């Protein structure tokens, strides 16, 4: 069966199933709520919903998880436009022009632009997902153990470099700490217990889901309760008419295409996420605009560029997730954990053995995008009432869901302790400006890196030559050295001096 037929069949199965339609709409709505409430991100939404999908069929679980992912990334723009308080980091750039538009009484127009642009971005990301993932997976079939080790190391290093607010070494340290956590328990080759300290509960290793919930959920809850954030003073009269502004969208066709390409490209880089995509897209749109002075003062181009990139980044983040088993954003990290929970191992072998998987995911992403558009247009005014829920009541409820979600995985009390410990560590990491995404990516990619390196060394009698004699390995080694070297001042100065000398010689 060709991919288009699988795509159409999956959409048909969703449309004729009342349960799947209900899951689709409820998960999208829940995602919008999570995105709109400051402190509740799409990442946390996917993490909490992951445990609730335990026991469901993988396709049904994917509907729920992709829907809350899409809704969560979209929902952050509500408070950005109305209050200048981004609901998620991905919506921070949207506030630059969304809030000035609301102050002019054009919040409804801003919502219409953001909702329609989000739909366009999600659809473009979906197209790239369907076209690019099989090609990358086909190339990845040539990988050996050395390439998989280097790929995992690359994902952790690039994530640490690009998500650290100040020093890249902090991101690398967080990633290496995550790798160490993944080595706890019996190793996957000789079944020898490592770092268990005599605790039998650690023999089977650390479950991913409690780590995900603890790393992203607990710090968010603690920081929101610390800030005593109040969302009062929202008035429905600020909205005006909520209609798609197709004339403005047509004028910004080039802006939409460039923003979508930026979103897909940045999404495909491991561990970066939608917030970076939005800021880069906003900067490019401003530089290429004929009227850059209007940006920051309520320019529709600013809203279009950020929301298109946000949603296109979702499809981009799923590309390396499905084809290589490496997530492209923090919510995609949660999605990887969910797939592993349902005994689905993303990677080139999955796409070779189940070539219908990518068209199915693309179809679910398409359905989620359409549902997001419908709910977003209908509930734009009603969401104001949800935003008035006191944080003092809402955050403890999220804490209870975190506890239930961690305990529900195997009804294991030890997972509660694990979630709490990881949550406290992650809270202090956040306070010290250590990024959390590399830590979680390290936990997930650690087993692959560990097993691949040891297997490769065992098959070559400990030789390191394959790192430089195999073309793909050599390229990855050079890229990794470039990433590390770019953060060393002496190396940067040497490269700068070299280029200066070459210019002088050429002159």
N, C-alpha and C positions, 0 to 999 in steps of 0.2 A: 504494500500500500504506500502511495507516495505521500510526502509530508503535507501537502495541501489537503488531502483526503483525511489524514489523521487530525489535522488542525480543525477541519469542519466537523468531523465526528465528535471530537472532544467538546467543541462549543455546543453541538446538538445535545450531547449527554448532559451538559450542565443546564441547558435551557429546559429540557423536559423533566428534570428531576427537582421536585419541590424542595427536597432537603438541601440539595446543592445550591439552589437559588437563595434559600433562606440563609445558608452559611455564608454565601458570597456577600449578600447585602448586610448581614449583621456584622461580619468581620470587617468589611469596608467602613461601616459606620463606627465600629469600635476603634479602628485605626485612625479615623478622623478625630475622634475624641482624644485619643492618646497623643496625636500630633498637635492638637490645639491647646492642650493643657501643658503649660510650661513645666518641664521636668519629666514629663511622660513622653518618651520618644518612640519612634517606630521600632527601634531595637528592643526596647523593653516590652513593647506590645507583642512582637514576634516571640520573644523569650517566654512570656507568660502563656501565650496561646499554644506554644510547642507542647507543653505537658498535657494540655487539655485535649490535644489531638492524638494522644497516645491510645492505641487500640483502633483508630480509624484506618481506613484504606489509604495508601499513600496519595492517591489522586485527590481524595476528599480532604486530606490534611493539607495538600498543596493549595487547594482552593482557599482554605481559611488563611493560610500563612501568607500567600502572595497578596490576598485581598487586604489584610491588615498592614502589610508592608506598603502597598501603594497608598492606602488611605492615610497611614501615618506620615509618610513623606509629604503628602498633599495638605493634611490638616494643619501643619505648623504655620501656614500663611495666615490663618484667621486672626490670631493675636498679633501677628506681625503688622497686619494692615490696620486693625482696630486700635491697638494699644502700643504699638512700637515695642512689644515684648515678644520676641520670636518663640513660638511654641517648641520648635526644635532648632538645632544648630543649622540644619539645612535651609531654614526659612529666614535666617538672619539677614541675608542679602536682600530678600524680598521686602523687608521693612524699610529699606532706604528710600524707596519710591512709593510703596504701598501706603505707609502711614501719612505722608503728605497728601496723597490723593484722598484719603479718608478725611483729613482735615479740611479739604476743599468740598466735602460732601459727595465725593465720588467713590465711596467705599464699595458700592454695588458694582460700579464699572470695574474696579480693581478685582473684585471677586470673580466677575465674569471673565476677565482676561486671564486671571490666574488659573481658573478651573479649565477653561478651554485650552490654554497653553499646556497645562499639566497633561491633559488628554493627548495632545499632539506629541508631547515629549515621550509619554509612555508608549504610544504606538510606534514611534520611530525606534525607540529602544528595543521593543519587541521584534521589529523587523531585523535589526542587527543581531539580536540573540538567535533568531531562527537561521540566519544565513552564515554567521561567523562561527558559532559553537562547533558545528560538525567539522569545519576546516581545521580549527585548532586541535580538536580531539584526534583527527586523523594524523596531524603532525606529531602529536604527543605519543602516538603509538610507537614512535621510533626511540622513545626515551628508555634509558636503562636506570639502574639504581642510582648511579652518580647524578644523572640529570634530575631525578626526583628530589634528591637531597639538596642540590643546588637551587632548585626551583622553590622548595620550602624555605630555604635560607634567604633567597631573594625576596620572597613575599614578606617575611618578617622584617628584613632590613629596610625595604622600601616603605613599608607601613610605618615603622618607627621613625624614619627620616621625615616623612611628610605629615605625620600627625602630632609630632612633638611641638609644643608652643614655643620652646626656646632651643634646647640642645637636642640634637638627634640621638646622642648617646643615651638619653633618658628613654627614648622609644626603643632603642636596641636592648637596653637593660630590661625593660618590661617584657620584650619578646623572649629574651633568654630566660627570664624567670618563668614565663609560660611554658617554654620547652622543658625546663627542669620539672615543673609540676606534672607534665605529661609523662615523665619517666618514672613517676612513683608507681609502684606495683610490680607485678611480674612482667618481665620483658617478653616481647612477642616472638623471640627466636628460641631462647633456651629456657624460658619460663622461670627465670631466677628472680626472686624478690629484690627490689631496689628501693631504698629510702622509705621502707615501711615502718622502721623503728619498732618492730615486733608487733605492730597492730594488724590483726588479721583483716580488719575492715578495709585496709589499703591494698590487700593482695591483688584484688581485681582492678586496681588503678582508680583514677579519679573520673567520675562521671562528668561528661561535658555540660549537661544542662544545669546542674547546680552551680557550676563555675560561671556559666553565662548569666544566670539570674543574679548571682552574688556580685559579679563584676560590674554589671550595668544597672541592676535594680537598686541595690542597697545604697551605693553612693548618691544616686539621684534622689532617693527618698530623704536621706540625711541632709543633703544640701538644700532641697526645696523647703524642708521644715526649718532649717537654719535661717533661710532668707525671709521667712514670714511674708511670702509674696501674696499680694492682694490684687484681685482682678475686678474690683468694683468699678462702677461708673460707666459701664458699657451701655450705650443707648442704641436701640434699633433704628432710631431716626437718622443715625449716621450712615446707614447703608444706602438708601436710595434704591433705584431699580437695579436688579441683578440680571443682566442679559449679556450674552457673549457679544463682544465688539469685533465682529468679523472684518470690518473695514480696516481697523487698526492692525489686526492680525495679518491681513493680506499685505499691507504696507511693510510689515516686518518679516516678510517671508525669508529674506536672507539671514536676518537675525535669528529666526527660528531654526534654520538649517545649521548654522554655525554653532548655536547653543546646544542643539541635539548632538552634534558630532563631538563637542567638548564633553558633554555629559556621558556619552557612551565611552569615549576614550578614557576619561578619568575613572569612570566606574570599573573599567576592565583592569585597572592597576590595583593590586591587592591591598585591601585594608584602608583605603583613603576615604571614600564616602561622598554623600550627596552635598555636604556643606562646602567642600573644596570645589566641587563641580560648579556650584552656584556662584561662588565668588570669582572663579576664573572666567566663567561665562559673562558675569556682570562686567568685569574689567574689559573683556574683549568687546562687548557690546558698546561700552562707553567710548573706547578708543576709536571704534569704527563708525560711530554715530556722527551725523552732520551737525548735531546740536548737543555736544557733550555737556554743555553748561546746564542743561535741563535735568541731568541725572542727579538724584538726591533731592529733587524738588517736586517729585510726582510724575516722572517720565514713564509712560506705559512701556517703553522699551525695556526699562529696568525690571519690571515685573515679568514681562514675557521671557526675557533671557534667563532669569533665575529659575522660574517654574518649569520651563522646558528642560533645562539642564538637570534639575532635580529628578524629574521623572525618567528622563532618558538614561540617567545614571543607574536606575534600577535594572534595566535590561543589560546595560554594560557590566554591572557587578555580577550578574548571574552567568555571564559568558565564561569567565575563568572558573566559576564555581562548578558548572556542569562539565566543562571540557577538561579541566585540570584538577578539580577538587580543591581549589584555592578560592576563598571568598573575596569579592572585590570591595565590600563595604561592611561596616559593623552589623547592619541588619542581615546582610548575606551570610555573615558568620553564624548568626542565629539560625538562618535557614539551613545551613550546612549541618548544624547540630540536630535540627529537626529531621533532616533526611537520614542522618546516621541513626537516629532513634527509631526510624521506620525501616531500618535495615536496607537503606538505599545508599550506596557508596558512589558519589559523583566522581567522574574522571573519564579518561578516554575509553576504558573497557566498558563502562556503563553505556556510553553512546554507541559503542560497537555492538554490544549484545542487545541493547534496547534502542535502536535508532528512532523509535517512535517517541522517545521521552522528550526530546527537545520540542517537537511540534506540540506535544501536550502542554508543556510548560508555557510555550508561546501563546497557546489558546487560552490558558487560564489567566495569563497576564493581560491579554486582550480583554477578556471578560471583566477582569478587575478594573481595568482602566475605564471601560464604559460604565461600570457600576459607580466608580468614583465620580465620574462626571455627572451622572444622574443624581446621586445623593448630594453631591456638592452644590448643584444648582437648586435643589429643592430645600435643603436644610441650612442654607447660608444664614438665614435670619434666626432660625430656631437654635443654632449652635451657641448663640449668645447666652441663652439660659443655662446651658451646660457649663460655660466658662465661669458662671457665678457660684458654682459649688465651692464652698470653703476648702482651702488646701488642708486645713487641720482635720477635716473629715475624710478627704479623698485619699491622702497619702497613706494613712494607716490601713485603709482598705487595700491599697496596692501592696503594702507590706504583708498583709494576710495572704494575698494571692501569690506572692513570692514564696511564702512558707508552704502553702498548699502545692504549688507547682514543683518545688524541690522534693517534697515528701512523696508526691504522687508517683515519682519515678521509682518503681520497685518497692514502694512503702518502706523506704530505708531511712531510719532516723539519722544515720550518720551523714546523709546528704544535707540535713539541716545544719549540722555543725560545719560541714564543708562550705555551704552557702554563706553562713555567717562569717567564717574566717576569711574567705575570699572577699566578701563584701567589705569587711573592715580594712583589709589590706588595700583593696581598690580605692576605698575612700581616702586613705592617706596618700596613695599614689596620685590621686586627683589633686589633693591639696598641695602636693609637692610638684605638680605639673608634669607628672609621668602619664603618658597616654595609656588608656585602657585597651584600645583595640589591638595593639601588638601583643599584649599579654594573652588575650583570648585567642588570637590567631596562633600564637606559640603553643597554647594548649592543644589546639586542633591539629596543627601541622606537625607538632613534635613527634608523634608516633611514626608518621611517614618519614620524617627526616632521620629519626633514630634507626628504624628498620632498613631504610634504603642505604644509609651509609655503612652500616654493619654488614649488610648483605653484599654490597659492592666490594668492600674490603676483603670479605671472606672469599668471594669468587675470584679475586685477583691476587690472593695471597698477601694482602696488605699493601699492594702497590697503589701509589697515588697518581701514576702516569695517566690513567683514563681521564682525570680531571682536565688535562691539557691536550691529550691526543685525540679525543672525540670532539668534533666540531661544535656540537651544541653545548657540551660541557665547557669548552674553552670560551665560548661567547658568554655563557652565564658567569663564569669565573671573572672575566674582564668587566662585566657589568657590575658584579658585586664589589670588585676592587675599586671601580669608579665611584660607586655609592659611598663606600667607606672613605676613599681618598678625598671626595668632595667636602667632607666634614673636618678634614685636617688642614689647619691654616697653612702649614709649611708646604703641603702639596698644592694648595690653591695658589700660593705665591709663586711656586716653581712653574706651574702651568701658565700663570699670567706673565711671568718673565719670559718664558719660552715663546709665547705668542707675540710679545712685544719685540723680541729679538728677530723673529721671522718677519714681522712687519717692517722693521728697520732695514733688514737685509733686502726685502723685496723693493723697498723705496730706493 
